[in-house]
Amino acid sequence: MKESLRVYYDEQGDFLEISSGKPLLSIAAETQPGVFVRVDELTGDVRSIGILNFKKRSKNKKDINVNLPFEVVFRK
């Protein structure tokens, strides 16, 4: 199944979300303080990751390191 990758940033709330595919019924869990992962209830696939205080976390940094419980694979 081909799915799109969506990146959303709420500047006022300083919240970044990266999601894959259409929104589905899922369960959210906080994996680190301020880092949330949504998992599809039926398949167990990770559907999105959200990061609170993204701008604050990235201030004066070139890279943001977040330990993710999943791998993103880009295929042609």
N, C-alpha and C positions, 0 to 999 in steps of 0.2 A: 504494500500500500504506500502510495506517495503522499507525504504530508508536508505542509509548509511550516516554516519556523517563524514565529512571531516574536518581535522584541518590542516591549512597551516600557516607557519610562514616565513616571508621574513626578514632575519636578517639585510641585508643592509638597507632596508626601515623601519625596526622595525615596521612591520605590522603583526598582527595576524588576521586570518579569520577562523571562524567556520561556516561550511555550511552543509545543509541537502539536500540530494537527488541530482538529476541532475541539472545543471544550466538551468534556465528557464528565459523567459522574465520577468523582474522585475523592480521595482522602488526602488531607494535608497534614504534614508533620514538620516540626521545626528540627532541623538536623544540626544546626549550630545557632547560637543566639542571633536572631534577626535573619536567618536563612531558612526558607521554607521550600519544601518539595511537595508537589501534588502527584499522586499515583493513581492510575486507573484502577477502580475497584474490581473490574472483571478480569483484566489481563495482568495487572501488577506492573505495567509499563509506566515509567516516569513521564508525566505529561508537561510539567513545568517546574521552574525554579524561580523563587522570588527572593529579592535581597532588599531588606530595609536599610535605610541610611546609606544608600549606595554612594552618593556624592561624598559624604563624610568619610566613608571607608576608602575612597579612591583619591582623596585630596593629596596632592603632591606625590602621587605614585604613577608609574607608567603601566604597571600590571596589577590586577586584582587577583589574589589567590583565594579561592574558595574550594574546600574539599567537597566534591560532589559525589553523590552515591550512584552516579550513572555516567555513561559515556555517550558523547554526541558523535554520530557517524554521518559524514556527508558523502553521498553517492551521486554519480553522474547518471 
